[in-house]
Amino acid sequence: MSNFNYTDDTSITERLSEQRDTIYDYVVERFRHHMSNDDIDSAMALADEFYEWMDPNQLEEEVTAFYNEEELLRLYMSLPETDD
């Protein structure tokens, strides 16, 4: 899906940036924790899921897709029922 809606709303972008930074810090901390405890499988699972965020060359280039739960629910509720 390449039909993203981008926003210039500063409060939204700052909040999302802060959330992404928090997730990044947590993932890197957990990755290091797992590696230091020889839990390679768990470390690799994180690396597999968050590869683009953990790679310094891609960190700032990776698109962060998000949705507004209330907006998504309104859209869902507005869809017509089908007789499948």
N, C-alpha and C positions, 0 to 999 in steps of 0.2 A: 504494500500500500504506500504509494508515494504522494498521496493527496493530503499533506499535512497542513494544519492551520497554524501559522506562526503568530506570535504576539510580540508587541513592543511595550506591553504593560510592564513597567519597571518593577512594581511590587511582585508580580507573578514571576518574572524572570529571576529576580533576586531570591525569592522563596525556593524556586526550583533549583537554582544554582546551589543554594545552601543545602538542600536535601540531597542533591547529587554528591556534593562534597562530603557530607556525613556518611553516605553509603560507601563512597570510595574509601574514606579513611577506615571504616569498619572492615571492608573487604580486604584491604591491604594488611590490616592488623591481624585478621583471622588467617590470612594466607601465611603470614610470617609465623604465627603461632603454630599452625599445623606443620609447617616445614621444620620448625625447631623441635617439634615433638615427633618427628619422623612419621607423621600422618600424611603421607604423600597423596593418597587417594583423595582425601578431603581438600587438600591444597590444590590439586589438579582440577577438582570439580569447580572450585571457585575461579581458578584461572580460565577454565573453559567457558564458564558463564559470563565472566567479566573481562575477557581478554582485551577488548578494545579500550576499556577504562584503565586497565593496568599497564597497557603499553604507552609509555610516555610520548611516543610519536603519534599516537592516535587519540590520546586522552581529550584534547580540546576539539577534535574534529568529529567525534561521535555524536550523532543526533540523540537528544533525549526526548523520547515520545512520552506523552502523558495524556490523561483524560480527566475531565471533571465528572465525578461520580453522579452528581445530581443532573448534570446535562445529559449524560449517557442514559440515565434512568428515564428522563423526560422523552428522549428520542425513542427508547424502547417502548414506552407506554403509548407513544403516538403511532406505532406501527399497526397496521390492520392485522387482525387474526386471520389465519389461513386454515383450510380444512385439509391438512396433509394426511 
